[in-house]
Amino acid sequence: MRRAAAIAAALACLAAAPDPAERLPNAAQEARARVLFRETRCLVCQNESIDDSEAALARDLRTVIRGQIAAGRSDAQVRAFLTARYGEYVLLKPPFTPGNAILWVGPFVVLAAGLGLLIFRRNPSALSESLSEEEEARLEVLRKDETV
């Protein structure tokens, strides 16, 4: 079972980089890099990971990530480096933080406000109760004129 997993990991590493010179010599490090590639957004393609992108910037980001991993940094340190350099936008799934809470919670707040307006809106028939007698008389005249 372990042997099959090692072979699968090796094949995945072979598919990772079109140029063998780009790959990390350590298969475990290359596998870690591939996971980070799938979590990192291509800043050119915007809705694609750098693992799927063919853009030059994506290739540069893959090189940066491989360099960080080769330098012995952890996955969390590599993510922190990328977000410090490019912002949280570089992560395909940014964490829930106070800075982006409005993006996560905002749609639900707008939906709740809309539902609240629909449920608690004033009854239109209540408007006739606040009219004076003179206004009521004018309203009756107008209603009769509409029916004619």
Beta strands, then each sheet from edge to edge (+ up, - down):
end
